Amino acid sequence: MNYDTFVDQVCQRTGASSERSVELTRAVLETLAERLTGGEVLDLAVQLPQPLQLVLKPSPSIEQAERMGAAEFVARVALRAGVDEPAARDAVRAVFTTLREAITGGEFDDVATQLPRDYRGLVEQSMAPGATLRRG
């Protein structure tokens, strides 16, 4: 999936403008990079378009994942994107669903496995049947 398609899908899922969708995507990916181990960030980054790879800031020297629950994750996204928490929660779900479509193999499952149980409400929607956009 190319960068424009990724942003467009986040835009469609959130109802935000293209510019706002870029900001929301950046906020989610920056926060996700903090939450995952360094190796997992690298594995994820190589499957994304170049502009999104730069957002993830993969660094093999930062192997330790930062512990944070789903509420803290959403709060950080809200702060980074300058939106309220319900909008941030919607953005997280939209970006996770788009990520699942954009990456191959079981990489999204590997990402989801690193997230604690309280992330279930943010992740499961992206894995549900029919979560992908209908093209027509």
Contacts in CASP RR format, 6 or more apart in sequence:
PFRMAT RR
TARGET T0000
AUTHOR 0000-0000-0000
METHOD contacts of the structure
MODEL  1
MNYDTFVDQVCQRTGASSERSVELTRAVLETLAERLTGGEVLDLAVQLPQ
PLQLVLKPSPSIEQAERMGAAEFVARVALRAGVDEPAARDAVRAVFTTLR
EAITGGEFDDVATQLPRDYRGLVEQSMAPGATLRRG
1 9 0 8 1.000
1 49 0 8 1.000
1 98 0 8 1.000
1 101 0 8 1.000
1 102 0 8 1.000
2 49 0 8 1.000
3 49 0 8 1.000
3 50 0 8 1.000
3 51 0 8 1.000
3 52 0 8 1.000
6 25 0 8 1.000
6 48 0 8 1.000
6 49 0 8 1.000
6 52 0 8 1.000
6 98 0 8 1.000
6 102 0 8 1.000
7 18 0 8 1.000
7 21 0 8 1.000
7 22 0 8 1.000
7 25 0 8 1.000
8 18 0 8 1.000
8 21 0 8 1.000
9 94 0 8 1.000
9 97 0 8 1.000
9 98 0 8 1.000
9 101 0 8 1.000
9 133 0 8 1.000
10 16 0 8 1.000
10 21 0 8 1.000
10 24 0 8 1.000
10 25 0 8 1.000
10 91 0 8 1.000
10 94 0 8 1.000
10 95 0 8 1.000
10 98 0 8 1.000
11 17 0 8 1.000
11 18 0 8 1.000
11 20 0 8 1.000
11 21 0 8 1.000
12 133 0 8 1.000
13 90 0 8 1.000
13 93 0 8 1.000
13 94 0 8 1.000
13 97 0 8 1.000
13 98 0 8 1.000
13 133 0 8 1.000
14 20 0 8 1.000
14 21 0 8 1.000
14 24 0 8 1.000
14 87 0 8 1.000
14 90 0 8 1.000
14 91 0 8 1.000
14 94 0 8 1.000
15 21 0 8 1.000
16 24 0 8 1.000
16 91 0 8 1.000
23 81 0 8 1.000
24 77 0 8 1.000
24 81 0 8 1.000
24 83 0 8 1.000
24 88 0 8 1.000
24 91 0 8 1.000
24 94 0 8 1.000
24 95 0 8 1.000
25 52 0 8 1.000
25 55 0 8 1.000
25 91 0 8 1.000
25 95 0 8 1.000
25 98 0 8 1.000
26 55 0 8 1.000
26 80 0 8 1.000
26 81 0 8 1.000
27 76 0 8 1.000
27 77 0 8 1.000
27 80 0 8 1.000
27 81 0 8 1.000
27 82 0 8 1.000
27 88 0 8 1.000
27 91 0 8 1.000
28 77 0 8 1.000
28 91 0 8 1.000
28 92 0 8 1.000
28 95 0 8 1.000
28 96 0 8 1.000
29 52 0 8 1.000
29 55 0 8 1.000
29 56 0 8 1.000
29 95 0 8 1.000
30 55 0 8 1.000
30 56 0 8 1.000
30 57 0 8 1.000
30 80 0 8 1.000
31 73 0 8 1.000
31 76 0 8 1.000
31 77 0 8 1.000
31 80 0 8 1.000
32 44 0 8 1.000
32 56 0 8 1.000
32 111 0 8 1.000
33 41 0 8 1.000
33 55 0 8 1.000
33 56 0 8 1.000
33 57 0 8 1.000
33 58 0 8 1.000
34 65 0 8 1.000
34 66 0 8 1.000
34 68 0 8 1.000
34 76 0 8 1.000
35 65 0 8 1.000
35 66 0 8 1.000
35 68 0 8 1.000
35 73 0 8 1.000
35 114 0 8 1.000
35 115 0 8 1.000
36 44 0 8 1.000
36 65 0 8 1.000
36 111 0 8 1.000
36 114 0 8 1.000
37 63 0 8 1.000
37 64 0 8 1.000
37 65 0 8 1.000
37 114 0 8 1.000
38 58 0 8 1.000
38 59 0 8 1.000
38 60 0 8 1.000
38 62 0 8 1.000
38 63 0 8 1.000
38 64 0 8 1.000
38 65 0 8 1.000
39 58 0 8 1.000
39 60 0 8 1.000
39 63 0 8 1.000
40 65 0 8 1.000
40 110 0 8 1.000
40 111 0 8 1.000
40 114 0 8 1.000
41 56 0 8 1.000
41 57 0 8 1.000
41 58 0 8 1.000
41 59 0 8 1.000
41 62 0 8 1.000
42 58 0 8 1.000
42 60 0 8 1.000
43 107 0 8 1.000
43 110 0 8 1.000
44 56 0 8 1.000
44 99 0 8 1.000
44 103 0 8 1.000
44 107 0 8 1.000
44 111 0 8 1.000
45 52 0 8 1.000
45 53 0 8 1.000
45 56 0 8 1.000
45 58 0 8 1.000
46 53 0 8 1.000
47 102 0 8 1.000
47 103 0 8 1.000
47 104 0 8 1.000
47 107 0 8 1.000
48 56 0 8 1.000
48 102 0 8 1.000
48 103 0 8 1.000
65 114 0 8 1.000
68 76 0 8 1.000
69 116 0 8 1.000
69 118 0 8 1.000
69 119 0 8 1.000
70 115 0 8 1.000
70 116 0 8 1.000
70 118 0 8 1.000
70 119 0 8 1.000
70 121 0 8 1.000
70 122 0 8 1.000
71 118 0 8 1.000
73 92 0 8 1.000
73 119 0 8 1.000
73 122 0 8 1.000
74 85 0 8 1.000
74 88 0 8 1.000
74 89 0 8 1.000
74 92 0 8 1.000
74 122 0 8 1.000
75 85 0 8 1.000
75 88 0 8 1.000
77 83 0 8 1.000
77 88 0 8 1.000
77 91 0 8 1.000
77 92 0 8 1.000
78 84 0 8 1.000
78 85 0 8 1.000
78 87 0 8 1.000
78 88 0 8 1.000
81 87 0 8 1.000
81 88 0 8 1.000
81 91 0 8 1.000
83 91 0 8 1.000
89 122 0 8 1.000
92 122 0 8 1.000
93 121 0 8 1.000
93 122 0 8 1.000
93 125 0 8 1.000
93 126 0 8 1.000
96 122 0 8 1.000
96 123 0 8 1.000
96 125 0 8 1.000
96 126 0 8 1.000
97 125 0 8 1.000
97 126 0 8 1.000
97 131 0 8 1.000
97 132 0 8 1.000
99 108 0 8 1.000
99 111 0 8 1.000
99 126 0 8 1.000
100 108 0 8 1.000
100 126 0 8 1.000
100 127 0 8 1.000
100 131 0 8 1.000
101 132 0 8 1.000
108 126 0 8 1.000
108 127 0 8 1.000
112 119 0 8 1.000
112 123 0 8 1.000
112 127 0 8 1.000
115 122 0 8 1.000
115 123 0 8 1.000
125 131 0 8 1.000
END
